[in-house]
């Protein structure tokens, strides 16, 4: 079985397929189309506080903020469709968007380590 995103700490699959987005491709993310069963990984150029909007996303989503070593530093479960903004409390380099309910189902917590099968460092 191949998996796109895995919680290595809990040995559970977060997403079977997905995309890594950098630069201008991050602007749309799941807007106007939803996640369509995919996990999305957004890559920032450095660790920072990163605001996420769900304004034009047609479904609630789960969000993970990861540091440069892929450890979960913050999370937001079931971020509502149409919600304006949410921001991480601790610096992150990666943001992962998943189907709502994934974090609860997999028991993903702050401090867990995530792996991405297709991630290539810039």
C-alpha positions as CSV (number, residue, x, y, z in Angstrom):
1,X,0.0,0.0,0.0
2,X,1.4,3.4,-0.9
3,X,0.5,6.5,1.1
4,X,1.1,10.1,0.5
5,X,1.1,11.3,4.1
6,X,1.8,9.1,7.2
7,X,1.9,9.9,10.9
8,X,5.1,8.1,11.6
9,X,4.7,8.4,15.4
10,X,1.3,6.6,15.4
11,X,2.0,4.5,12.3
12,X,-1.2,5.5,10.6
13,X,-2.0,6.8,7.1
14,X,-3.3,10.4,6.9
15,X,-3.8,10.6,3.1
16,X,-3.4,8.1,0.3
17,X,-2.8,10.7,-2.3
18,X,-2.1,14.4,-2.6
19,X,0.1,17.2,-3.8
20,X,3.1,19.3,-2.6
21,X,2.5,22.9,-3.5
22,X,5.2,25.7,-3.6
23,X,5.2,29.3,-4.8
24,X,2.3,30.5,-6.8
25,X,0.5,27.1,-6.8
26,X,-0.2,27.6,-3.1
27,X,-2.5,30.5,-3.8
28,X,-5.5,28.4,-4.7
29,X,-4.9,25.2,-2.7
30,X,-8.4,23.7,-2.1
31,X,-10.3,26.9,-2.9
32,X,-13.4,26.5,-5.1
33,X,-12.8,22.7,-5.5
34,X,-12.3,21.2,-2.0
35,X,-9.7,18.6,-1.3
36,X,-11.2,15.9,-3.5
37,X,-9.8,13.2,-1.2
38,X,-6.3,14.5,-1.4
39,X,-3.9,15.8,1.2
40,X,-2.2,19.1,0.4
41,X,1.2,20.1,1.6
42,X,2.2,23.8,1.4
43,X,5.9,24.6,1.6
44,X,7.1,27.9,2.9
45,X,10.6,29.2,2.4
46,X,11.2,29.5,6.2
47,X,9.6,28.8,9.5
48,X,7.0,31.4,10.4
49,X,3.4,32.0,11.6
50,X,1.2,31.1,8.6
51,X,-2.4,32.2,8.2
52,X,-4.8,29.9,6.4
53,X,-8.1,30.9,5.0
54,X,-11.0,28.6,4.2
55,X,-13.1,31.4,2.7
56,X,-13.7,29.8,-0.7
57,X,-13.3,26.2,0.3
58,X,-16.6,24.3,0.1
59,X,-15.9,21.9,3.0
60,X,-14.4,21.9,6.5
61,X,-10.8,20.7,6.7
62,X,-8.2,19.6,9.3
63,X,-4.9,21.6,9.3
64,X,-1.5,20.6,10.6
65,X,1.4,23.0,10.9
66,X,4.8,21.3,10.8
67,X,8.3,22.6,11.6
68,X,11.3,22.0,9.3
69,X,11.8,18.5,10.8
70,X,8.2,17.6,10.0
71,X,7.1,17.6,13.6
72,X,3.5,18.8,14.3
73,X,3.8,22.2,16.1
74,X,0.1,23.1,15.9
75,X,-3.2,21.8,14.5
76,X,-6.8,22.8,13.9
77,X,-9.5,20.2,13.6
78,X,-12.6,20.8,11.4
79,X,-11.7,24.4,10.3
80,X,-15.1,25.5,9.0
81,X,-15.9,26.0,5.3
82,X,-16.1,29.7,4.7
83,X,-14.1,30.6,7.8
84,X,-11.9,33.7,7.4
85,X,-8.6,32.8,9.0
86,X,-6.6,30.7,11.4
87,X,-2.9,31.0,12.4
88,X,-0.4,28.7,14.0
89,X,0.9,29.6,17.5
90,X,4.5,28.3,16.9
91,X,6.6,28.7,13.8
92,X,6.0,26.3,11.0
93,X,7.5,25.6,7.5
94,X,4.9,23.2,6.2
95,X,1.1,23.3,6.3
96,X,-0.9,20.2,5.7
97,X,-4.6,20.3,4.7
98,X,-6.6,17.1,5.2
99,X,-10.2,15.9,5.1
100,X,-12.1,17.0,8.2
101,X,-12.1,14.3,10.8
102,X,-8.7,12.9,9.8
103,X,-6.9,14.2,12.9
104,X,-9.5,12.7,15.3
105,X,-9.6,9.4,13.5
106,X,-5.8,9.0,13.5
107,X,-5.3,10.6,16.9
108,X,-2.7,12.9,15.5
109,X,-1.3,15.3,18.2
110,X,1.2,18.1,18.6
111,X,4.7,16.5,18.7
112,X,3.9,13.7,16.2
113,X,6.2,13.3,13.2
114,X,4.7,13.2,9.7
115,X,6.3,11.8,6.5
116,X,5.4,12.6,2.9
117,X,6.2,10.0,0.3
118,X,6.7,12.4,-2.6
119,X,8.4,15.3,-0.8
120,X,11.5,16.6,-2.5
121,X,13.6,19.3,-0.8
122,X,13.9,22.4,-2.9
